[in-house]
Amino acid sequence: MKRLGNLFKKKKTYETSHEGFKLCIINDDAEYLHTKLGITEERISELSDICVQGISNSTDTITALETVLSKCKHINEVTVCIMLFGKLYNDMLERMNMYNLFKSMQDD
């Protein structure tokens, strides 16, 4: 019986290494975040398109986010993509809510 007690009381520990999560500040004097992180206007446009495609082609948020993040080449791009994804996803939800509101008003 003592063995079972020890089995269930065991605490899980996870390795907490954040070495791969350090942002690289390329231009600290830049006005916009993506330029501070060394992401060009062309690449930010590509990342934005990737976010839109990920949201459009996925049935759930996690799959969409996994699709988007698989296209990132560096932690700096991951940071910007998560921010873009959140903004685009919230905008999409607002448009859907407005559409549903107008549709319900037409049905009445």
ZIGIZI-V647041 format. One record per residue. RES is the residue in one letter. D_FIRST is the distance of its C-alpha to the first C-alpha in whole Angstrom. Layout:
# ZIGIZI-V647041
((RES;D_FIRST) (RES;D_FIRST))
This chain:
# ZIGIZI-V647041
((M;0) (K;4) (R;5) (L;5) (G;7) (N;9) (L;10) (F;11) (K;13) (K;15) (K;19) (K;21) (T;24) (Y;27) (E;30) (T;33) (S;36) (H;39) (E;42) (G;43) (F;43) (K;46) (L;50) (C;53) (I;56) (I;59) (N;61) (D;60) (D;64) (A;64) (E;64) (Y;61) (L;58) (H;58) (T;61) (K;59) (L;56) (G;59) (I;59) (T;62) (E;64) (E;64) (R;60) (I;59) (S;61) (E;59) (L;56) (S;57) (D;58) (I;55) (C;53) (V;55) (Q;55) (G;51) (I;51) (S;53) (N;52) (S;48) (T;47) (D;44) (T;44) (I;41) (T;43) (A;46) (L;45) (E;43) (T;47) (V;49) (L;46) (S;47) (K;50) (C;50) (K;51) (H;50) (I;48) (N;51) (E;52) (V;48) (T;49) (V;52) (C;51) (I;48) (M;51) (L;53) (F;50) (G;49) (K;53) (L;54) (Y;51) (N;52) (D;55) (M;55) (L;52) (E;55) (R;58) (M;56) (N;55) (M;59) (Y;60) (N;58) (L;59) (F;63) (K;62) (S;61) (M;64) (Q;66) (D;64) (D;65))
